[in-house]
């Protein structure tokens, strides 16, 4: 069945054709016919312009969220099973953190739009070598394109959060190199971008004060925005209201962060725009930061957003109830028809990827890093959810949150259950080599030397290290060998150092 736009165009084409045929057979003079033909040609040009405008206005760009597919786990389903699970979530797009050939092959001939990524460690060398850039496309894109719907190619992940000045300087030149390689090799439908964390902003509150950090604003961000604007790409940003709230729960309302607030609003004193959730605030900070550099209309893509379903004792609000609430609400907002947009961009589609497909047990850092998944590694849902936005109510009863207020008391860091004991020696040596007399008590004659067992000494060293260095970024992880406990592991004269919250 023809659409209204198509019928209108067909009618105009037919009318012009009839007019031209009448003109050719008319008894007019040659000069009169030439004048009439010129007029007809102008009408055709107007028609073509109208056709283009109609086709553009009729094109529909979906705000339906996709999902981030990370692979940092030793117990995850196969690529083919993962694609089946992605479909079960009603996700129409997926973002990879590499260009894994097994995953790209599994996505072949599906209708799932794919985003692939150039690894951070290749960026500097790609800047220096067109051959390397071409070869990366030949090896990672061409074998699968176009039957696998690769549409986005991200150059690195959160590069501008790095302390490596050479890497940051190489980012935009590498993006240009990759874009040229795509063009040279005949890949026409792939947009190039890179992902940015919130820390690229020097200021984000109120949103109208949004501006990029001074060390990257002119040198990196302005040429990047110019490139993205010229190539009609997106600014890909990672937006996590969880972390903003968790850093200041006393002043940021939890319901405001979860899209659940009915009576909390924030007004921007400069623009008088009213905000009903933290997510919109964070997005609009990027909008105003781009506007400051002369790019007020560049499209934004939310490369990551989500909420952790579990975490460590010292991580507030990381639970299934909050994760389900946030992700269900953000999906509802993003998939809404007509689009909702944000206060600074009302009615605009905001494409996105939810983080993440799985709980990944080999991610480093605090416990939340391993608990952002919509699915357990066995493929079961952590909580009921789907990404089409069509589900308005879920039947599942969610467990009541137990850590929406910070834990108060002592926490220790000990060897995790199931840890590989053959790796404890290196971890113990690392913890004891960092200074602050971390391991004095487990030396011969020390109050905690006995029992003289590796696992016991490692637990003491982990706890002592964490107590000494937590405030400067030390974690209770040790490549998965350690875990937090609120049960005192000390005994007799042996007192384990602890963190007190």
C-alpha positions as CSV (number, residue, x, y, z in Angstrom):
1,X,0.0,0.0,0.0
2,X,1.4,3.4,-1.0
3,X,2.2,5.9,1.7
4,X,0.7,9.4,1.5
5,X,4.2,10.8,0.7
6,X,4.7,8.3,-2.1
7,X,1.3,9.0,-3.6
8,X,1.9,12.7,-3.6
9,X,5.3,12.3,-5.4
10,X,3.8,9.9,-8.0
11,X,1.0,12.4,-8.7
12,X,3.5,15.3,-9.2
13,X,5.6,13.1,-11.5
14,X,2.5,12.2,-13.6
15,X,1.4,15.8,-13.8
16,X,4.8,17.0,-15.0
17,X,5.0,14.3,-17.6
18,X,1.6,15.1,-19.0
19,X,2.5,18.8,-19.2
20,X,5.8,18.1,-21.0
21,X,4.0,15.8,-23.6
22,X,1.4,18.5,-24.3
23,X,4.2,21.1,-24.6
24,X,6.0,19.0,-27.3
25,X,2.9,18.6,-29.4
26,X,1.6,22.2,-29.1
27,X,1.8,24.6,-32.1
28,X,4.0,27.2,-30.2
29,X,7.0,28.8,-31.7
30,X,10.5,27.4,-31.0
31,X,11.3,30.3,-28.7
32,X,8.0,29.8,-26.8
33,X,8.7,26.1,-26.5
34,X,12.2,26.7,-25.1
35,X,10.9,29.1,-22.5
36,X,8.2,26.6,-21.5
37,X,10.7,23.7,-21.4
38,X,13.0,25.8,-19.1
39,X,10.0,26.4,-16.9
40,X,9.2,22.7,-16.9
41,X,12.8,21.8,-15.9
42,X,12.6,24.3,-13.0
43,X,9.4,22.5,-11.9
44,X,11.2,19.2,-12.1
45,X,14.0,20.5,-9.9
46,X,11.5,21.8,-7.3
47,X,9.9,18.4,-7.5
48,X,13.2,16.6,-6.8
49,X,13.8,18.9,-3.8
50,X,10.3,18.2,-2.5
51,X,10.8,14.5,-3.0
52,X,14.0,14.6,-1.0
53,X,12.5,16.6,1.8
54,X,9.5,14.3,2.0
55,X,11.7,11.2,2.1
56,X,13.9,12.7,4.9
57,X,10.9,13.8,6.9
58,X,9.3,10.4,6.4
59,X,12.3,8.5,7.6
60,X,12.0,7.1,11.0
61,X,15.0,6.8,13.3
62,X,14.1,4.6,16.2
63,X,14.9,5.5,19.8
64,X,14.5,1.9,20.9
65,X,17.5,1.0,23.0
66,X,20.1,-1.6,22.0
67,X,22.4,-3.5,24.4
68,X,26.1,-3.5,25.1
69,X,27.7,-6.9,24.6
70,X,30.8,-7.2,26.8
71,X,32.9,-10.4,26.9
72,X,34.9,-10.1,30.1
73,X,33.7,-13.3,31.6
74,X,34.9,-16.9,31.6
75,X,31.4,-18.4,31.8
76,X,29.4,-16.6,29.1
77,X,27.2,-18.2,26.5
78,X,28.5,-18.7,23.0
79,X,28.1,-16.0,20.4
80,X,25.2,-17.8,18.6
81,X,23.4,-18.3,22.0
82,X,24.0,-14.7,22.9
83,X,22.4,-13.5,19.6
84,X,19.4,-15.6,20.5
85,X,19.3,-13.9,23.9
86,X,19.7,-10.5,22.4
87,X,16.6,-11.2,20.3
88,X,14.7,-12.4,23.3
89,X,15.3,-9.0,24.9
90,X,13.8,-7.4,21.8
91,X,17.0,-5.5,21.2
92,X,17.4,-4.2,17.6
93,X,21.0,-3.1,18.0
94,X,24.1,-4.2,19.8
95,X,27.4,-2.6,20.6
96,X,30.7,-4.6,20.8
97,X,33.9,-3.6,22.5
98,X,35.9,-5.1,19.7
99,X,35.2,-6.7,16.3
100,X,35.0,-10.3,17.5
101,X,34.7,-12.4,14.3
102,X,32.6,-15.2,16.0
103,X,30.1,-12.6,17.2
104,X,29.9,-10.8,13.9
105,X,29.4,-14.1,12.1
106,X,26.6,-15.0,14.5
107,X,25.0,-11.6,13.7
108,X,25.1,-12.3,10.0
109,X,21.7,-12.1,8.2
110,X,19.9,-10.9,11.3
111,X,18.2,-7.5,11.4
112,X,20.3,-6.4,14.4
113,X,22.3,-3.2,13.8
114,X,25.9,-3.5,15.0
115,X,28.5,-1.2,16.4
116,X,32.1,-2.4,16.5
117,X,35.2,-0.8,18.1
118,X,38.9,-0.3,17.4
119,X,40.8,-1.2,20.5
120,X,42.5,1.6,22.5
121,X,45.9,0.1,22.1
122,X,45.9,0.5,18.2
123,X,44.9,4.1,18.1
124,X,48.3,5.7,18.2
125,X,49.7,3.4,15.5
126,X,46.7,3.8,13.3
127,X,47.3,7.6,13.3
128,X,50.8,7.0,11.9
129,X,49.8,4.4,9.3
130,X,47.2,4.4,6.6
131,X,48.1,0.8,5.8
132,X,47.3,-0.3,9.4
133,X,44.0,1.6,9.2
134,X,43.1,0.0,5.9
135,X,44.2,-3.4,7.1
136,X,42.0,-3.1,10.2
137,X,38.9,-2.5,8.0
138,X,39.9,-5.3,5.7
139,X,40.2,-7.8,8.5
140,X,37.4,-6.7,10.8
141,X,34.7,-5.1,8.7
142,X,34.9,-6.3,5.1
143,X,34.5,-10.0,5.8
144,X,31.1,-9.4,7.4
145,X,29.8,-6.2,5.8
146,X,27.1,-5.7,4.6
147,X,25.3,-9.0,5.5
148,X,26.1,-8.2,9.1
149,X,24.6,-4.8,9.6
150,X,27.7,-3.0,10.8
151,X,26.6,0.7,11.0
152,X,28.8,2.3,13.6
153,X,32.6,2.1,14.2
154,X,33.8,3.5,17.5
155,X,37.5,4.4,17.7
156,X,38.5,3.5,21.3
157,X,36.5,3.5,24.5
158,X,36.6,6.5,26.9
159,X,40.0,7.6,25.5
160,X,39.7,11.1,26.9
161,X,39.5,9.8,30.5
162,X,43.0,8.4,30.0
163,X,46.1,10.1,31.5
164,X,48.0,9.3,28.3
165,X,48.5,12.6,26.4
166,X,49.8,10.9,23.3
167,X,46.8,8.7,23.1
168,X,44.4,11.6,23.6
169,X,46.1,13.6,20.9
170,X,45.9,10.7,18.5
171,X,42.2,10.2,18.8
172,X,40.8,12.5,16.2
173,X,43.5,11.8,13.6
174,X,42.8,8.1,14.1
175,X,39.1,8.7,13.6
176,X,39.8,10.6,10.3
177,X,42.1,7.8,9.2
178,X,39.5,5.1,9.8
179,X,36.9,7.2,8.0
180,X,39.1,7.6,4.9
181,X,39.8,3.8,5.0
182,X,36.1,3.1,5.0
183,X,35.6,5.4,2.0
184,X,38.5,4.0,0.1
185,X,37.3,0.5,0.6
186,X,33.8,1.3,-0.5
187,X,32.1,1.0,2.9
188,X,29.4,3.7,2.8
189,X,26.9,3.1,5.5
190,X,29.2,3.1,8.6
191,X,29.4,6.1,10.9
192,X,32.7,6.7,12.8
193,X,32.7,8.0,16.4
194,X,34.2,7.4,19.9
195,X,32.8,7.1,23.4
196,X,33.1,9.8,26.1
197,X,32.6,9.5,29.8
198,X,31.1,12.3,31.9
199,X,34.5,13.3,33.1
200,X,35.2,15.0,29.8
201,X,33.1,17.8,31.2
202,X,34.6,20.4,33.4
203,X,31.2,21.5,34.6
204,X,27.8,19.7,34.2
205,X,25.5,21.4,36.8
206,X,23.4,23.3,36.1
207,X,23.2,21.8,32.5
208,X,23.5,25.2,30.9
209,X,27.0,25.5,32.5
210,X,28.1,22.4,30.6
211,X,31.6,22.8,29.1
212,X,34.4,20.4,28.1
213,X,37.6,20.3,30.2
214,X,40.2,22.9,29.3
215,X,42.9,20.4,28.4
216,X,40.7,18.9,25.7
217,X,38.2,21.6,24.7
218,X,40.2,23.3,21.9
219,X,42.8,20.7,21.1
220,X,40.5,17.6,20.9
221,X,36.8,18.3,21.3
222,X,36.5,21.1,18.7
223,X,38.1,19.1,15.9
224,X,36.2,16.0,17.0
225,X,32.9,17.9,16.8
226,X,33.8,19.3,13.4
227,X,34.5,15.8,12.2
228,X,31.3,14.3,13.6
229,X,29.3,17.2,12.2
230,X,30.9,16.9,8.7
231,X,30.3,13.1,8.6
232,X,26.8,13.4,10.1
233,X,27.8,11.1,12.9
234,X,26.9,11.2,16.7
235,X,28.6,12.3,19.9
236,X,28.6,8.9,21.8
237,X,28.4,9.5,25.5
238,X,28.3,7.2,28.6
239,X,25.7,8.5,31.0
240,X,25.3,6.9,34.5
241,X,23.0,8.6,37.0
242,X,23.9,5.8,39.4
243,X,27.5,7.1,39.9
244,X,26.4,10.7,40.2
245,X,23.8,9.8,42.8
246,X,26.1,7.3,44.7
247,X,28.8,10.1,45.0
248,X,26.3,12.5,46.7
249,X,23.2,10.6,48.0
250,X,22.7,13.2,50.6
251,X,21.9,15.9,48.1
252,X,20.6,14.0,45.1
253,X,17.2,12.3,45.5
254,X,17.3,8.6,44.7
255,X,13.9,8.7,43.0
256,X,15.1,11.6,40.9
257,X,17.9,9.4,39.7
258,X,15.6,6.4,39.0
259,X,12.9,8.3,37.0
260,X,10.5,7.7,39.9
261,X,10.2,11.2,41.3
262,X,6.8,12.9,41.3
263,X,7.6,15.9,43.4
264,X,11.3,16.7,42.8
265,X,12.3,19.0,40.0
266,X,15.4,21.0,39.2
267,X,15.3,24.3,37.4
268,X,18.2,25.6,35.5
269,X,18.6,29.2,36.6
270,X,20.0,30.3,33.3
271,X,17.6,28.7,30.8
272,X,14.6,28.2,33.2
273,X,14.4,24.7,31.8
274,X,12.8,22.3,34.3
275,X,14.3,18.8,34.9
276,X,12.4,15.8,36.2
277,X,15.2,13.3,36.3
278,X,19.0,13.2,36.6
279,X,19.5,11.5,33.2
280,X,18.1,14.5,31.3
281,X,20.3,16.8,33.2
282,X,23.4,14.9,32.3
283,X,22.5,14.6,28.6
284,X,21.8,18.4,28.4
285,X,25.1,19.2,29.9
286,X,26.7,17.7,26.8
287,X,24.2,19.7,24.6
288,X,25.3,23.0,26.1
289,X,29.0,22.0,26.1
290,X,28.8,21.4,22.3
291,X,26.9,24.6,21.9
292,X,29.7,26.5,23.5
293,X,32.1,25.2,20.8
294,X,29.7,26.1,18.0
295,X,27.9,22.8,17.4
296,X,24.4,23.2,19.0
297,X,22.7,20.6,16.8
298,X,25.1,17.6,16.7
299,X,23.2,14.4,17.5
300,X,23.9,12.5,20.7
301,X,23.9,8.7,21.1
302,X,23.9,7.2,24.6
303,X,26.7,4.6,24.3
304,X,26.2,3.3,27.8
305,X,23.6,3.7,30.5
306,X,22.5,1.3,33.2
307,X,22.4,0.6,37.0
308,X,24.2,-2.1,38.9
309,X,22.2,-5.0,40.4
310,X,24.8,-5.8,43.0
311,X,28.1,-4.6,44.4
312,X,30.4,-4.4,47.4
313,X,29.4,-3.5,51.0
314,X,30.7,0.0,50.5
315,X,28.7,0.6,47.3
316,X,25.3,2.2,48.1
317,X,22.2,1.5,46.1
318,X,23.5,-1.3,43.9
319,X,20.7,-3.8,44.0
320,X,18.1,-5.6,41.8
321,X,15.2,-3.3,42.8
322,X,17.0,-0.1,41.7
323,X,18.5,-1.7,38.6
324,X,15.2,-3.0,37.4
325,X,13.5,0.3,38.2
326,X,16.1,2.4,36.4
327,X,16.4,0.3,33.3
328,X,12.7,-0.3,32.8
329,X,12.1,3.5,33.2
330,X,15.0,4.5,30.9
331,X,13.8,2.1,28.2
332,X,10.2,3.5,28.5
333,X,11.6,7.0,28.1
334,X,13.9,6.3,25.2
335,X,11.5,4.1,23.2
336,X,8.5,6.4,23.6
337,X,6.6,7.4,20.5
338,X,6.5,10.2,19.7
339,X,10.0,10.8,21.1
340,X,10.2,12.6,24.4
341,X,13.8,14.1,24.1
342,X,15.2,16.2,26.9
343,X,14.3,19.8,28.1
344,X,17.0,21.3,25.8
345,X,16.0,19.1,22.9
346,X,12.3,18.2,23.3
347,X,10.9,15.7,20.9
348,X,14.2,14.5,19.7
349,X,15.1,10.8,19.3
350,X,17.9,9.8,21.7
351,X,19.4,6.4,20.4
352,X,21.1,4.4,23.1
353,X,22.7,1.1,24.3
354,X,21.8,-0.3,27.7
355,X,24.8,-1.6,29.7
356,X,25.1,-4.5,29.7
357,X,24.0,-7.9,28.3
358,X,25.7,-10.0,31.0
359,X,27.1,-9.8,34.5
360,X,30.8,-10.2,33.6
361,X,32.9,-11.9,36.3
362,X,36.3,-10.9,35.0
363,X,35.8,-7.2,34.9
364,X,38.2,-5.5,37.3
365,X,37.5,-2.9,39.9
366,X,34.7,-2.6,42.5
367,X,31.9,-5.2,42.7
368,X,29.4,-3.1,40.7
369,X,31.6,-3.5,37.6
370,X,30.7,-7.2,37.5
371,X,27.0,-6.6,38.1
372,X,25.5,-4.4,35.4
373,X,24.0,-7.3,33.4
374,X,20.4,-7.7,32.3
375,X,21.3,-11.5,32.2
376,X,23.2,-13.9,34.3
377,X,25.9,-15.9,32.5
378,X,23.5,-18.9,32.3
379,X,21.2,-16.8,30.2
380,X,18.5,-16.2,32.8
381,X,17.2,-12.7,33.4
382,X,18.5,-10.9,36.5
383,X,15.1,-9.3,36.6
384,X,12.3,-9.2,34.1
385,X,12.9,-6.7,31.3
386,X,12.7,-6.2,27.5
387,X,13.9,-3.3,25.4
388,X,11.0,-2.6,23.0
389,X,9.4,-0.2,25.4
390,X,6.0,-1.9,24.8
391,X,5.8,-3.6,28.2
392,X,4.2,-1.1,30.6
393,X,3.8,-3.4,33.6
394,X,5.9,-6.3,34.9
395,X,4.4,-9.1,36.9
396,X,7.5,-10.0,38.8
397,X,7.8,-9.0,42.5
398,X,11.2,-7.4,43.0
399,X,13.3,-8.0,46.2
400,X,13.2,-5.0,48.5
401,X,16.4,-2.9,48.4
402,X,18.5,-3.3,51.5
403,X,21.4,-0.9,50.7
404,X,19.9,2.4,49.6
405,X,21.5,3.9,52.7
406,X,25.3,3.5,53.1
407,X,26.6,0.6,55.2
408,X,27.9,1.7,58.6
409,X,30.5,-0.4,60.3
410,X,33.8,-2.2,59.6
411,X,34.6,-4.1,56.4
412,X,37.5,-6.4,55.7
413,X,39.1,-7.7,52.5
414,X,39.9,-11.4,52.4
415,X,40.6,-14.2,50.0
416,X,37.4,-15.0,48.0
417,X,35.7,-18.3,48.1
418,X,36.9,-20.4,45.1
419,X,40.0,-18.3,44.5
420,X,42.8,-19.9,42.6
421,X,45.4,-20.5,45.4
422,X,48.2,-20.8,42.9
423,X,47.8,-17.1,42.1
424,X,47.8,-16.0,45.7
425,X,51.6,-15.7,46.0
426,X,51.9,-12.9,43.4
427,X,48.9,-11.1,44.8
428,X,50.4,-11.4,48.4
429,X,53.7,-10.0,47.1
430,X,52.0,-7.1,45.4
431,X,50.0,-6.1,48.5
432,X,53.1,-6.3,50.7
433,X,55.3,-4.3,48.4
434,X,53.2,-1.1,48.4
435,X,54.6,0.4,51.6
436,X,52.9,1.6,54.8
437,X,54.3,-1.5,56.6
438,X,51.3,-3.4,55.1
439,X,52.5,-6.8,56.0
440,X,54.7,-6.4,59.1
441,X,52.2,-8.4,61.3
442,X,52.5,-11.5,59.2
443,X,56.3,-11.6,59.3
444,X,58.0,-14.2,61.6
445,X,57.4,-13.2,65.1
446,X,54.5,-10.9,64.1
447,X,51.1,-11.0,65.8
448,X,49.5,-12.6,62.7
449,X,52.3,-14.8,61.5
450,X,50.6,-18.0,62.6
451,X,48.9,-19.9,61.3
452,X,51.7,-19.8,58.7
453,X,49.4,-20.4,55.7
454,X,49.4,-18.7,52.4
455,X,45.6,-18.2,52.3
456,X,45.7,-16.7,55.8
457,X,48.6,-14.4,55.1
458,X,47.0,-13.3,51.8
459,X,43.8,-12.4,53.6
460,X,45.7,-10.3,56.1
461,X,47.7,-8.6,53.3
462,X,44.6,-7.8,51.2
463,X,42.8,-6.3,54.2
464,X,45.8,-4.3,55.2
465,X,46.5,-3.0,51.7
466,X,42.8,-2.0,51.2
467,X,42.6,-0.2,54.5
468,X,45.8,1.7,53.7
469,X,45.1,2.6,50.1
470,X,41.3,2.7,49.6
471,X,41.2,6.5,49.8
472,X,43.6,6.8,46.9
473,X,41.9,4.2,44.6
474,X,43.0,0.9,46.1
475,X,40.4,-1.8,45.7
476,X,39.5,-5.1,47.3
477,X,39.7,-7.1,44.1
478,X,43.2,-8.5,43.3
479,X,42.2,-9.9,39.9
480,X,39.2,-11.7,41.4
481,X,41.1,-13.3,44.3
482,X,39.6,-11.0,47.0
483,X,36.2,-10.1,48.4
484,X,34.7,-7.9,51.1
485,X,33.3,-9.3,54.3
486,X,31.7,-7.8,57.4
487,X,32.7,-10.8,59.5
488,X,35.9,-10.0,61.5
489,X,38.6,-12.5,60.3
490,X,40.9,-11.6,63.2
491,X,41.5,-13.8,66.2
492,X,43.3,-13.5,69.6
493,X,46.2,-11.1,69.3
494,X,45.8,-10.9,65.5
495,X,43.8,-7.9,64.5
496,X,43.1,-7.4,60.8
497,X,43.1,-3.8,59.5
498,X,39.7,-2.7,58.3
499,X,37.8,0.0,56.5
500,X,35.3,1.8,58.6
501,X,32.3,3.4,57.0
